[in-house]
C-alpha cells in the first residue's frame, strides 16, 4: 500500500519504516515519524547543553535542535554524517544526524520480534522490537521515549 505521494504506508499487517545507520547500528524509525530527510549541515553550537545536543540549524524557517543519537546511545563518535532525519514524536521535533538513510521499507508484523538483547548498551532500552533486514539485525526505536530521555 502507498500513500498519495507514492511512499509505502502502514497497514494492520505492516509498518512502514525508515532504516538508517548511526555508526555500526542499523535502526528503524516508523515512517510516520519522519517529516523530512535533508543533507547534513553542521549546526550552530549552543552553550551549556549536553554533548549529544549538537546545536541548531534552520529548518522550515525555524530553529531545529540537532540530537546526536550516536553520542547519546554510545553508538559512534559523531562523525561521518551525510543526512539529517527531521523526526517528530509526541511534542518533539528534532533533527537526527545519520551516516546513511536507506529509504522506506515495509516491515511485516509477523517479522517483528521482541528485543533479544543482541543490540546492547543504552540503545536496548529504547527498542520496541527487532527485525532482520537484508541479513542485518535492525532495532525499531521507541522514538517518543528516546526523545524524552535525551531531553532530560
DSSP file (Angstrom, degrees, kcal/mol; ACC not computed):
  #  RESIDUE AA STRUCTURE BP1 BP2  ACC     N-H-->O    O-->H-N    N-H-->O    O-->H-N    TCO  KAPPA ALPHA  PHI   PSI    X-CA   Y-CA   Z-CA
    1    1 A X              0   0    0      0, 0.0     8,-1.8     0, 0.0     2,-0.3   0.000 360.0 360.0 360.0 142.2    0.0    0.0    0.0
    2    2 A X  B     -A    8   0A   0      6,-0.3     6,-0.3     1,-0.0     2,-0.1  -0.916 360.0-123.6-126.4 155.0    1.3    3.5   -0.7
    3    3 A X    >   -     0   0    0      4,-3.1     3,-2.1    -2,-0.3     6,-0.1  -0.220  49.5 -82.1 -83.2-176.0    0.2    6.9    0.4
    4    4 A X  T 3  S+     0   0    0      1,-0.3    -1,-0.1     2,-0.1    -2,-0.0   0.671 130.5  54.1 -66.1 -15.4   -0.8    9.7   -2.0
    5    5 A X  T 3  S-     0   0    0      2,-0.2    -1,-0.3     3,-0.0     3,-0.1   0.355 120.3-105.4 -99.1   5.4    2.9   10.6   -2.6
    6    6 A X  S <  S+     0   0    0     -3,-2.1     2,-0.2     1,-0.3    -2,-0.1   0.433  78.2 129.9  90.0  -1.2    3.8    7.0   -3.6
    7    7 A X        -     0   0    0      1,-0.1    -4,-3.1    -5,-0.0    -1,-0.3  -0.619  68.5 -96.2 -85.1 146.8    5.6    6.2   -0.3
    8    8 A X  B     -A    2   0A   0     -6,-0.3     2,-0.3    -2,-0.2    -6,-0.3  -0.291  43.3-160.9 -57.7 145.2    4.7    2.9    1.5
    9    9 A X        -     0   0    0     -8,-1.8     2,-0.1    -6,-0.1     8,-0.1  -0.904  21.6 -94.8-127.9 159.2    2.2    3.4    4.3
   10   10 A X        -     0   0    0     -2,-0.3     2,-0.2     6,-0.1     5,-0.2  -0.363  35.9-179.5 -76.2 148.7    1.4    1.2    7.2
   11   11 A X        -     0   0    0      3,-1.3     3,-0.2    -2,-0.1     5,-0.1  -0.703  50.1 -87.9-126.6-176.3   -1.5   -1.3    7.4
   12   12 A X  S    S+     0   0    0     -2,-0.2    -2,-0.0     1,-0.2     3,-0.0   0.802 129.9  40.5 -64.2 -27.2   -2.6   -3.6   10.2
   13   13 A X  S    S+     0   0    0     95,-0.1    96,-3.0    96,-0.1    97,-0.4   0.566 119.6  39.1 -99.2 -11.1   -0.1   -6.2    8.9
   14   14 A X  E     -B  108   0B   0     94,-0.3    -3,-1.3    -3,-0.2     2,-0.4  -0.929  60.0-148.3-137.4 160.7    2.9   -4.0    8.1
   15   15 A X  E     -B  107   0B   0     92,-2.0    92,-2.3    -2,-0.3     2,-0.5  -0.989  20.8-134.1-129.4 121.8    4.7   -1.0    9.4
   16   16 A X  E     +B  106   0B   0     -2,-0.4    15,-3.0    90,-0.2    16,-0.5  -0.636  36.7 178.7 -74.3 125.2    6.3    1.5    7.0
   17   17 A X  E     -BC 105  30B   0     88,-3.1    88,-3.0    -2,-0.5     2,-0.6  -0.925  31.5-136.9-131.4 152.8    9.8    2.2    8.5
   18   18 A X  E     - C   0  29B   0     11,-3.1    11,-1.4    -2,-0.3     2,-0.2  -0.936  24.3-153.0-107.3 108.7   12.8    4.3    7.5
   19   19 A X  E     + C   0  28B   0     -2,-0.6    83,-2.8    84,-0.3     2,-0.3  -0.590  22.6 166.8 -79.5 145.0   16.0    2.3    8.1
   20   20 A X  E     -DC 101  27B   0      7,-2.5     7,-3.0    -2,-0.2     2,-0.4  -0.983  28.3-125.3-152.5 159.9   19.2    4.3    8.9
   21   21 A X  E     +DC 100  26B   0     79,-2.6    78,-2.6    -2,-0.3    79,-1.2  -0.914  17.7 178.5-113.5 137.1   22.7    3.8   10.2
   22   22 A X  E >  S- C   0  25B   0      3,-1.9     3,-1.8    -2,-0.4     2,-0.2  -0.956  75.5 -43.0-129.5 112.2   24.4    5.5   13.0
   23   23 A X  T 3  S-     0   0    0     -2,-0.4    53,-0.1     1,-0.3    52,-0.1  -0.492 123.1 -27.3  62.0-134.0   27.8    4.1   13.4
   24   24 A X  T 3  S+     0   0    0     51,-0.6     2,-0.3    -2,-0.2    -1,-0.3   0.537 115.2 105.7 -87.3  -7.3   27.5    0.3   13.1
   25   25 A X  E <   -C   22   0B   0     -3,-1.8    -3,-1.9    50,-0.2     2,-0.6  -0.563  58.1-151.8 -81.9 134.4   23.9    0.2   14.3
   26   26 A X  E     -Ce  21 138B   0    111,-0.5   113,-1.9    -2,-0.3     2,-0.3  -0.931  26.4-179.9-101.2 118.3   21.0   -0.3   11.9
   27   27 A X  E     -Ce  20 139B   0     -7,-3.0    -7,-2.5    -2,-0.6     2,-0.4  -0.810  18.5-146.8-121.5 158.1   18.0    1.4   13.3
   28   28 A X  E     -Ce  19 140B   0    111,-2.7   113,-2.6    -2,-0.3     2,-0.4  -0.974   8.8-172.6-126.2 140.2   14.4    1.8   12.2
   29   29 A X  E     -C   18   0B   0    -11,-1.4   -11,-3.1    -2,-0.4     5,-0.1  -0.998  38.8-103.1-126.5 133.8   12.0    4.7   12.7
   30   30 A X  E >   -C   17   0B   0     -2,-0.4     3,-2.2   111,-0.3   -13,-0.3  -0.339  29.3-130.0 -54.5 133.8    8.3    4.5   11.8
   31   31 A X  G >  S+     0   0    0    -15,-3.0     3,-1.8     1,-0.3    -1,-0.2   0.803 105.0  67.9 -58.6 -30.4    7.9    6.4    8.6
   32   32 A X  G 3  S+     0   0    0    -16,-0.5    -1,-0.3     1,-0.3    -2,-0.1   0.713  97.9  54.1 -63.6 -18.0    5.0    8.4   10.1
   33   33 A X  G <  S+     0   0    0     -3,-2.2    55,-2.4    54,-0.1     2,-0.7   0.463  88.6  91.2 -93.6  -2.7    7.5   10.0   12.4
   34   34 A X  E <   +H   87   0C   0     -3,-1.8    53,-0.2    -4,-0.3     3,-0.1  -0.844  44.2 173.8 -97.9 115.8    9.8   11.2    9.6
   35   35 A X  E     -     0   0C   0     51,-3.3     2,-0.3    -2,-0.7    -1,-0.2   0.837  66.6 -21.1 -85.1 -37.3    9.0   14.7    8.4
   36   36 A X  E     -H   86   0C   0     50,-1.2    50,-3.0     2,-0.0     2,-0.5  -0.986  47.4-133.7-164.6 161.0   11.9   15.1    6.0
   37   37 A X  E     +H   85   0C   0     -2,-0.3     2,-0.3    48,-0.2    48,-0.2  -0.994  35.3 176.6-123.2 121.3   15.4   13.9    5.2
   38   38 A X  E     -H   84   0C   0     46,-2.8    46,-2.6    -2,-0.5     2,-0.1  -0.751  37.1 -87.6-120.3 166.2   17.9   16.7    4.5
   39   39 A X  E     -H   83   0C   0     -2,-0.3    44,-0.3    44,-0.2     2,-0.2  -0.470  55.0 -99.9 -67.6 145.6   21.5   17.0    3.7
   40   40 A X        +     0   0    0     42,-1.8     2,-0.4    -2,-0.1    -1,-0.1  -0.480  45.0 176.2 -67.3 133.6   23.7   17.1    6.8
   41   41 A X        -     0   0    0     -2,-0.2     2,-0.0    -3,-0.1    41,-0.0  -0.990  37.2-106.7-136.7 135.4   24.9   20.6    7.7
   42   42 A X        -     0   0    0     -2,-0.4     2,-0.1     1,-0.1    14,-0.0  -0.352  41.1-129.1 -60.2 132.9   26.9   21.3   10.9
   43   43 A X        -     0   0    0      1,-0.1     2,-0.6    14,-0.1    14,-0.2  -0.345  20.8 -99.3 -80.5 163.8   24.7   23.0   13.5
   44   44 A X  B     -I   56   0C   0     12,-3.1    12,-2.1    -2,-0.1    -1,-0.1  -0.755  49.0-121.0 -78.9 117.4   25.4   26.2   15.3
   45   45 A X        -     0   0    0     -2,-0.6     2,-0.4    10,-0.2    10,-0.2  -0.233  22.4-147.0 -64.1 148.9   26.7   25.1   18.7
   46   46 A X    >   -     0   0    0      7,-0.3     3,-0.5     8,-0.1     2,-0.1  -0.903  15.2-118.6-115.0 145.1   24.9   26.1   21.9
   47   47 A X  T 3  S+     0   0    0     -2,-0.4     3,-0.1     1,-0.2     8,-0.0  -0.493  87.9  13.4 -78.9 154.1   26.5   26.7   25.3
   48   48 A X  T 3  S+     0   0    0      1,-0.2     2,-0.3    -2,-0.1    -1,-0.2   0.827  91.8 123.7  55.1  42.6   25.6   24.7   28.4
   49   49 A X  S <  S-     0   0    0     -3,-0.5    -1,-0.2     4,-0.1    -3,-0.0  -0.903  70.7 -86.3-122.8 158.3   23.8   21.8   26.7
   50   50 A X    >   -     0   0    0     -2,-0.3     3,-1.9     1,-0.1    -1,-0.1  -0.232  42.1-110.3 -59.0 154.6   24.6   18.1   26.9
   51   51 A X  T 3  S+     0   0    0      1,-0.3    -1,-0.1    20,-0.1    20,-0.1   0.793 116.2  62.2 -58.3 -30.3   27.2   16.9   24.4
   52   52 A X  T 3  S+     0   0    0      1,-0.1    16,-3.4    19,-0.1     2,-1.0   0.597  86.6  78.7 -77.4  -8.8   24.5   14.9   22.4
   53   53 A X  E <   - J   0  67C   0     -3,-1.9    -7,-0.3    14,-0.2    14,-0.2  -0.852  65.0-175.2 -95.6 101.3   22.7   18.2   21.6
   54   54 A X  E     -     0   0C   0     12,-2.1     2,-0.3    -2,-1.0    -1,-0.2   0.740  41.8-100.8 -74.5 -22.9   24.9   19.4   18.8
   55   55 A X  E     - J   0  66C   0     11,-0.8    11,-2.6   -10,-0.2     2,-0.3  -0.984  48.4 -45.2 140.5-151.4   23.2   22.7   18.3
   56   56 A X  E     -IJ  44  65C   0    -12,-2.1   -12,-3.1    -2,-0.3     2,-0.3  -0.916  34.5-176.4-126.2 146.8   20.7   24.3   16.0
   57   57 A X  E     - J   0  64C   0      7,-1.9     7,-2.9    -2,-0.3     2,-0.6  -0.906  35.8-106.2-127.9 162.5   20.1   24.5   12.3
   58   58 A X  E     + J   0  63C   0     -2,-0.3     2,-0.4     5,-0.2     5,-0.2  -0.808  44.5 166.7 -89.8 126.2   17.5   26.4   10.4
   59   59 A X  E >   - J   0  62C   0      3,-3.1     3,-1.6    -2,-0.6    -2,-0.0  -0.986  67.8  -6.5-140.4 129.0   14.7   24.2    9.0
   60   60 A X  T 3  S-     0   0    0     -2,-0.4     3,-0.1     1,-0.3    -1,-0.1   0.870 128.2 -59.1  54.9  39.5   11.4   25.3    7.6
   61   61 A X  T 3  S+     0   0    0      1,-0.2     2,-0.3     0, 0.0    -1,-0.3   0.690 122.1  92.5  63.5  22.9   12.2   28.9    8.7
   62   62 A X  E <  S-J   59   0C   0     -3,-1.6    -3,-3.1    -5,-0.0     2,-0.3  -0.937  84.9 -93.7-137.7 162.0   12.6   27.8   12.4
   63   63 A X  E     -J   58   0C   0     -2,-0.3     2,-0.5    -5,-0.2    -5,-0.2  -0.596  37.7-164.5 -75.8 134.8   15.3   26.7   14.7
   64   64 A X  E     -J   57   0C   0     -7,-2.9    -7,-1.9    -2,-0.3     2,-0.2  -0.985  15.3-133.0-125.0 121.7   15.7   22.9   14.8
   65   65 A X  E     -J   56   0C   0     -2,-0.5    30,-3.1    28,-0.5     2,-0.6  -0.499  17.1-139.1 -71.7 140.1   17.7   21.2   17.6
   66   66 A X  E     -Jk  55  95C   0    -11,-2.6   -12,-2.1    28,-0.2   -11,-0.8  -0.913  15.5-165.0-106.9 117.3   20.1   18.5   16.4
   67   67 A X  E     -J   53   0C   0     28,-3.0     2,-1.0    -2,-0.6    30,-0.4  -0.901  11.2-146.7-106.2 116.8   20.2   15.4   18.6
   68   68 A X     >  -     0   0    0    -16,-3.4     4,-2.5    -2,-0.6     3,-0.2  -0.719  14.5-176.4 -87.2 100.3   23.2   13.1   18.1
   69   69 A X  H  > S+     0   0    0     -2,-1.0     4,-2.9    28,-0.3     6,-0.4   0.841  81.9  63.2 -64.3 -32.9   21.9    9.6   18.7
   70   70 A X  H  4>S+     0   0    0     27,-0.3     5,-2.2     1,-0.2     6,-1.3   0.926 111.0  36.1 -57.9 -45.7   25.4    8.2   18.2
   71   71 A X  H >45S+     0   0    0      3,-0.2     3,-0.6     2,-0.2    -2,-0.2   0.919 118.0  50.9 -72.1 -44.9   26.7   10.2   21.2
   72   72 A X  H 3<5S+     0   0    0     -4,-2.5    -2,-0.2     1,-0.2    -3,-0.2   0.876 121.3  33.0 -62.1 -38.8   23.6    9.8   23.3
   73   73 A X  T 3<5S-     0   0    0     -4,-2.9    50,-0.5    -5,-0.2    49,-0.3   0.383 109.1-115.8-101.4   2.9   23.5    6.0   22.8
   74   74 A X  T < 5S+     0   0    0     -3,-0.6    -3,-0.2    -4,-0.5    -4,-0.1   0.842  77.5 125.8  68.5  33.1   27.2    5.4   22.6
   75   75 A X  S   <S-     0   0    0     -5,-2.2   -51,-0.6    -6,-0.4     2,-0.3   0.723  71.5  -3.2 -95.9 -25.2   27.0    4.2   19.0
   76   76 A X        -     0   0    0     -6,-1.3    -1,-0.2   -53,-0.1    -2,-0.2  -0.953  66.0-105.8-158.8 172.8   29.5    6.4   17.3
   77   77 A X        -     0   0    0     -2,-0.3     3,-0.1     2,-0.1    -6,-0.1   0.349  66.3-100.1 -89.5   4.4   31.9    9.3   17.8
   78   78 A X  S    S+     0   0    0      1,-0.3     2,-0.3    19,-0.0     3,-0.1   0.820  85.6 112.0  82.9  30.6   29.7   11.8   16.0
   79   79 A X        +     0   0    0      1,-0.1    -1,-0.3    -9,-0.0   -56,-0.2  -0.876  48.2  46.7-129.3 164.8   31.4   11.8   12.6
   80   80 A X        +     0   0    0     -2,-0.3     2,-0.1     1,-0.2    -1,-0.1   0.584  66.3 160.6  86.1  10.7   30.6   10.6    9.1
   81   81 A X        +     0   0    0      1,-0.1    18,-0.3    -3,-0.1    -1,-0.2  -0.419  14.7 167.2 -70.9 139.7   27.1   12.1    8.9
   82   82 A X        +     0   0    0     16,-2.5   -42,-1.8     1,-0.3     2,-0.3   0.585  62.7  25.2-120.9 -23.7   25.6   12.5    5.5
   83   83 A X  E     -HL  39  98C   0     15,-1.8    15,-2.7   -44,-0.3     2,-0.4  -0.912  60.6-139.3-139.3 162.7   21.9   13.2    6.2
   84   84 A X  E     -HL  38  97C   0    -46,-2.6   -46,-2.8    -2,-0.3     2,-0.6  -0.997  14.5-148.2-124.5 126.4   19.6   14.6    8.9
   85   85 A X  E     -HL  37  96C   0     11,-2.8    11,-2.7    -2,-0.4     2,-0.8  -0.831   9.1-147.3 -89.0 125.0   16.3   13.0    9.6
   86   86 A X  E     -HL  36  95C   0    -50,-3.0   -51,-3.3    -2,-0.6   -50,-1.2  -0.855  30.0-176.2 -91.3 111.5   13.7   15.5   10.8
   87   87 A X  E     -HL  34  94C   0      7,-2.7     7,-1.9    -2,-0.8     2,-0.4  -0.814  18.2-163.5-116.1 150.2   11.7   13.5   13.2
   88   88 A X  E     + L   0  93C   0    -55,-2.4     2,-0.3    -2,-0.3     5,-0.2  -0.989  16.1 159.0-129.9 141.3    8.5   14.1   15.2
   89   89 A X  E >   - L   0  92C   0      3,-2.0     3,-2.6    -2,-0.4     2,-0.1  -0.873  66.4 -35.4-160.0 127.3    7.1   12.2   18.2
   90   90 A X  T 3  S-     0   0    0     -2,-0.3    54,-0.0     1,-0.3    -1,-0.0  -0.403 128.7 -20.7  57.5-127.7    4.7   13.5   20.8
   91   91 A X  T 3  S+     0   0    0     -2,-0.1     2,-0.3    -3,-0.1    -1,-0.3   0.308 118.0 103.4 -91.6   7.4    5.6   17.1   21.4
   92   92 A X  E <   + L   0  89C   0     -3,-2.6    -3,-2.0     2,-0.0     2,-0.3  -0.713  38.3 172.6-102.2 142.7    9.1   16.7   20.0
   93   93 A X  E     + L   0  88C   0     -2,-0.3   -28,-0.5    -5,-0.2     2,-0.3  -0.899  23.8 149.6-143.4 112.3   10.6   17.8   16.6
   94   94 A X  E     - L   0  87C   0     -7,-1.9    -7,-2.7    -2,-0.3     2,-0.4  -0.898  44.7-112.8-139.5 164.5   14.3   17.4   16.2
   95   95 A X  E     -kL  66  86C   0    -30,-3.1   -28,-3.0    -2,-0.3     2,-0.5  -0.877  25.2-163.2 -99.3 135.7   17.0   16.7   13.6
   96   96 A X  E     - L   0  85C   0    -11,-2.7   -11,-2.8    -2,-0.4     2,-0.2  -0.956  13.5-140.8-120.5 110.8   18.8   13.4   13.9
   97   97 A X  E     - L   0  84C   0     -2,-0.5     2,-0.3   -30,-0.4   -28,-0.3  -0.501  24.9-173.7 -72.1 138.4   22.1   13.1   12.0
   98   98 A X  E     - L   0  83C   0    -15,-2.7   -16,-2.5    -2,-0.2   -15,-1.8  -0.939  33.5-137.7-132.7 153.6   22.7    9.7   10.4
   99   99 A X  S    S+     0   0    0    -78,-2.6     2,-0.3    -2,-0.3   -77,-0.2   0.847  94.1   4.7 -74.0 -35.3   25.5    8.1    8.5
  100  100 A X  E     -D   21   0B   0    -79,-1.2   -79,-2.6   -18,-0.1     2,-0.5  -0.954  59.5-154.9-155.3 128.3   23.2    6.6    5.9
  101  101 A X  E     -D   20   0B   0     -2,-0.3   -81,-0.2   -81,-0.2     3,-0.1  -0.927  11.2-165.0-104.2 130.7   19.4    6.9    5.3
  102  102 A X        -     0   0    0    -83,-2.8     2,-0.2    -2,-0.5   -83,-0.2  -0.001  32.2-115.2-112.5  27.6   18.1    3.8    3.4
  103  103 A X        -     0   0    0    -84,-0.1     2,-0.4   -85,-0.1    -1,-0.3  -0.512  53.9 -43.0  83.7-145.8   14.6    4.9    2.2
  104  104 A X        -     0   0    0     -2,-0.2     2,-0.3   -86,-0.2   -86,-0.2  -0.991  52.2-176.6-131.1 135.4   11.4    3.3    3.3
  105  105 A X  E     -B   17   0B   0    -88,-3.0   -88,-3.1    -2,-0.4     2,-0.5  -0.937  26.5-123.4-128.3 153.2   10.7   -0.4    3.9
  106  106 A X  E     -B   16   0B   0     -2,-0.3     2,-0.6   -90,-0.2   -90,-0.2  -0.858  24.4-161.3 -92.9 126.3    7.5   -2.3    4.8
  107  107 A X  E     -B   15   0B   0    -92,-2.3   -92,-2.0    -2,-0.5     2,-0.1  -0.946  15.0-134.7-111.5 116.8    8.1   -4.4    8.0
  108  108 A X  E >>  -B   14   0B   0     -2,-0.6     3,-1.3   -94,-0.2     4,-0.7  -0.435  12.7-129.2 -69.3 140.4    5.6   -7.2    8.4
  109  109 A X  G >4 S+     0   0    0    -96,-3.0     3,-1.1     1,-0.3    -1,-0.1   0.882 110.4  58.5 -55.5 -39.5    4.1   -7.5   12.0
  110  110 A X  G 34 S+     0   0    0    -97,-0.4    -1,-0.3     1,-0.2   -96,-0.1   0.740 102.4  54.5 -64.4 -23.1    5.0  -11.2   11.8
  111  111 A X  G <4 S+     0   0    0     -3,-1.3     2,-0.3     2,-0.0    21,-0.3   0.612  88.6  92.7 -86.9 -13.5    8.7  -10.4   11.2
  112  112 A X    <<  +     0   0    0     -3,-1.1     2,-0.3    -4,-0.7    19,-0.2  -0.649  55.1 179.5 -83.0 135.6    9.0   -8.2   14.3
  113  113 A X  B     -F  130   0B   0     17,-2.4    17,-2.9    -2,-0.3     3,-0.1  -0.939  36.0 -87.4-132.8 157.4   10.2   -9.9   17.4
  114  114 A X        -     0   0    0     -2,-0.3    15,-0.2    15,-0.2    14,-0.1  -0.242  63.4 -80.6 -59.1 150.5   10.9   -8.7   21.0
  115  115 A X        -     0   0    0     13,-0.2    -1,-0.1    12,-0.2    24,-0.0  -0.307  40.6-159.7 -54.7 131.4   14.4   -7.3   21.6
  116  116 A X        -     0   0    0     -3,-0.1    -1,-0.2    13,-0.0    -2,-0.1   0.600  40.3-108.2 -91.2 -13.6   16.7  -10.3   22.0
  117  117 A X  S    S+     0   0    0      2,-0.2     7,-0.1     7,-0.1    -2,-0.1   0.351  91.9 114.5  96.4  -5.0   19.5   -8.5   23.8
  118  118 A X  S    S+     0   0    0      1,-0.2     2,-0.8     2,-0.1    -3,-0.0   0.850  70.6  61.1 -67.2 -33.2   21.7   -8.7   20.8
  119  119 A X  S    S+     0   0    0      5,-0.1    -2,-0.2    19,-0.1    -1,-0.2  -0.861  87.2 177.2 -92.9 108.7   21.5   -4.9   20.4
  120  120 A X    >   +     0   0    0     -2,-0.8     3,-0.6     3,-0.1     4,-0.1  -0.295  25.2  47.3-110.1-174.6   23.1   -3.9   23.8
  121  121 A X  G >  S-     0   0    0      1,-0.2     3,-1.2     2,-0.2     4,-0.4  -0.305 113.2 -28.2  78.2-163.0   24.1   -0.9   25.7
  122  122 A X  G >  S+     0   0    0    -49,-0.3     3,-0.8     1,-0.3     4,-0.3   0.785 131.1  68.6 -58.0 -28.2   21.9    2.2   26.2
  123  123 A X  G X  S+     0   0    0     -3,-0.6     3,-2.3   -50,-0.5    -1,-0.3   0.870  84.3  70.9 -57.8 -39.0   20.2    1.6   22.9
  124  124 A X  G X  S+     0   0    0     -3,-1.2     3,-1.3     1,-0.3    -1,-0.2   0.808  90.9  57.3 -53.8 -37.3   18.5   -1.6   24.2
  125  125 A X  G <  S+     0   0    0     -3,-0.8    -1,-0.3    -4,-0.4    -2,-0.2   0.613 104.7  53.1 -73.0 -10.0   16.0    0.3   26.5
  126  126 A X  G <  S+     0   0    0     -3,-2.3    16,-3.2    -4,-0.3     2,-0.4   0.182  87.0 102.1-109.9  16.6   14.7    2.3   23.6
  127  127 A X  E <   - G   0 141B   0     -3,-1.3    14,-0.2    14,-0.2   -12,-0.2  -0.821  43.6-174.7-101.6 139.4   13.8   -0.6   21.2
  128  128 A X  E    S-     0   0B   0     12,-3.0     2,-0.3    -2,-0.4   -13,-0.2   0.718  72.3 -21.9 -96.3 -28.9   10.3   -1.9   20.8
  129  129 A X  E     - G   0 140B   0     11,-0.9    11,-2.8   -15,-0.2    -1,-0.4  -0.972  57.9-121.1-166.0 173.9   11.3   -4.8   18.6
  130  130 A X  E     +FG 113 139B   0    -17,-2.9   -17,-2.4    -2,-0.3     2,-0.3  -0.928  22.8 178.6-125.4 152.7   13.9   -6.2   16.3
  131  131 A X  E     - G   0 138B   0      7,-2.2     7,-3.1    -2,-0.3     2,-0.6  -0.948  29.3-118.2-143.0 163.7   13.8   -7.4   12.7
  132  132 A X  E     - G   0 137B   0     -2,-0.3     2,-0.5   -21,-0.3     5,-0.2  -0.941  27.9-173.9-106.9 122.8   16.3   -8.7   10.1
  133  133 A X  E >  S- G   0 136B   0      3,-3.0     3,-2.6    -2,-0.6    -2,-0.0  -0.968  72.4 -25.4-118.0 117.2   16.8   -6.6    7.1
  134  134 A X  T 3  S-     0   0    0     -2,-0.5    -1,-0.1     1,-0.3     3,-0.1   0.860 127.8 -48.9  48.8  41.1   18.9   -8.0    4.3
  135  135 A X  T 3  S+     0   0    0      1,-0.2     2,-0.4     0, 0.0    -1,-0.3   0.343 117.2 111.2  85.4  -7.1   20.7  -10.2    6.8
  136  136 A X  E <  S- G   0 133B   0     -3,-2.6    -3,-3.0     1,-0.0     2,-0.4  -0.816  70.3-120.4-102.7 141.0   21.4   -7.4    9.3
  137  137 A X  E     - G   0 132B   0     -2,-0.4  -111,-0.5    -5,-0.2     2,-0.4  -0.653  34.3-170.2 -76.2 128.8   19.8   -7.1   12.7
  138  138 A X  E     -eG  26 131B   0     -7,-3.1    -7,-2.2    -2,-0.4     2,-0.5  -0.959  13.8-141.3-124.8 140.8   17.8   -3.8   13.0
  139  139 A X  E     -eG  27 130B   0   -113,-1.9  -111,-2.7    -2,-0.4     2,-0.6  -0.880  10.6-139.5-104.0 129.8   16.2   -2.2   16.1
  140  140 A X  E     -eG  28 129B   0    -11,-2.8   -12,-3.0    -2,-0.5   -11,-0.9  -0.784  28.8-133.2 -86.9 119.9   12.9   -0.5   15.9
  141  141 A X  E     - G   0 127B   0   -113,-2.6     2,-1.2    -2,-0.6  -111,-0.3  -0.452  11.1-139.2 -79.3 142.5   13.1    2.7   18.0
  142  142 A X     >  -     0   0    0    -16,-3.2     4,-2.4     1,-0.2     5,-0.2  -0.796  33.8-175.1 -88.6  85.9   10.5    3.9   20.6
  143  143 A X  H  > S+     0   0    0     -2,-1.2     4,-2.8     1,-0.2     5,-0.2   0.862  71.7  50.7 -62.5 -43.2   11.1    7.4   19.3
  144  144 A X  H  > S+     0   0    0      1,-0.2     4,-2.1     2,-0.2    -1,-0.2   0.927 113.2  46.2 -63.2 -43.4    9.0    9.3   21.8
  145  145 A X  H  > S+     0   0    0      2,-0.2     4,-2.2     1,-0.2    -1,-0.2   0.905 113.5  50.3 -63.9 -41.5   10.6    7.6   24.8
  146  146 A X  H  X S+     0   0    0     -4,-2.4     4,-2.4     2,-0.2    -2,-0.2   0.929 111.6  46.6 -62.4 -47.4   14.1    8.1   23.3
  147  147 A X  H  X S+     0   0    0     -4,-2.8     4,-1.4     1,-0.2    -1,-0.2   0.868 110.6  53.3 -66.7 -35.7   13.5   11.8   22.7
  148  148 A X  H  X S+     0   0    0     -4,-2.1     4,-1.1    -5,-0.2    -1,-0.2   0.929 111.4  45.8 -62.3 -45.4   12.0   12.3   26.2
  149  149 A X  H  < S+     0   0    0     -4,-2.2     3,-0.4     1,-0.2    -2,-0.2   0.895 111.1  51.8 -66.5 -39.8   15.1   10.7   27.7
  150  150 A X  H  < S+     0   0    0     -4,-2.4    -1,-0.2     1,-0.2    -2,-0.2   0.784 105.9  56.4 -68.4 -25.9   17.5   12.8   25.5
  151  151 A X  H  <        0   0    0     -4,-1.4    -1,-0.2     1,-0.2    -2,-0.2   0.829 360.0 360.0 -72.4 -33.1   15.7   16.0   26.6
  152  152 A X     <        0   0    0     -4,-1.1    -1,-0.2    -3,-0.4    -2,-0.1   0.482 360.0 360.0 -64.3 360.0   16.3   15.4   30.3
